[in-house]
């Protein structure tokens, strides 16, 4: 596989894991704060997680390169 294809695949795999982990954590915390921990918590958390992940994955995939460029630009200012 070419370097470009591997780089793009790595970006997609990273986005998949990062968005999934962040969606689990954020939707869990927000669901807990808004509705409390009771017998129906996981039934509320599941759909919230799926919606969060459906939004987060494309955003992470497309925004990560931009965030990387912003980070590089910021760090250059500190290094100068």
For each residue, the residues with C-beta under 8 A, 3 or more apart:
1: 5 6 9
2: 5 6
3: 6 7
4: 7 8
5: 1 2 8 9
6: 1 2 3 9 10
7: 3 4 10 11
8: 4 5 11 12
9: 1 5 6 12 13
10: 6 7 13 14
11: 7 8 14 15 61 64 65
12: 8 9 15 16 61
13: 9 10 16 17
14: 10 11 17 18 60 64
15: 11 12 18 19 57 60 61 64
16: 12 13 19 20 57
17: 13 14 20 21
18: 14 15 21 22 60 64
19: 15 16 22 23 53 56 57 59 60 61
20: 16 17 23 24 53 56 57
21: 17 18 24 25
22: 18 19 25 26 56 60
23: 19 20 26 27 49 52 53 56
24: 20 21 27 28 49
25: 21 22 28 29
26: 22 23 29 30 52
27: 23 24 30 31 45 48 49 51 52
28: 24 25 31 32 45 49
29: 25 26 32 33
30: 26 27 33 34 48
31: 27 28 34 35 41 44 45 48
32: 28 29 35 36 37 41
33: 29 30
34: 30 31
35: 31 32 38 40 41 44
36: 32 41
37: 32 41
38: 35 41
39:
40: 35 43 44
41: 31 32 35 36 37 38 44 45
42: 45 46
43: 40 46 47
44: 31 35 40 41 47 48
45: 27 28 31 41 42 48 49
46: 42 43 49 50
47: 43 44 50 51
48: 27 30 31 44 45 51 52
49: 23 24 27 28 45 46 52 53
50: 46 47 53 54
51: 27 47 48 54 55
52: 23 26 27 48 49 55 56
53: 19 20 23 49 50 56 57
54: 50 51 57
55: 51 52 58 59
56: 19 20 22 23 52 53 59 60
57: 15 16 19 20 53 54 60 61
58: 55 61 62
59: 19 55 56 62 63
60: 14 15 18 19 22 56 57 63 64
61: 11 12 15 19 57 58 64
62: 58 59 65 66
63: 59 60 66 67
64: 11 14 15 18 60 61 67 68
65: 11 62 68 69
66: 62 63 69 70
67: 63 64 70 71
68: 64 65 71 72
69: 65 66 72 73
70: 66 67 73 74
71: 67 68 74 75
72: 68 69 75 76
73: 69 70 76 77
74: 70 71 77 78
75: 71 72 78 79
76: 72 73 79 80
77: 73 74 80
78: 74 75
79: 75 76
80: 76 77
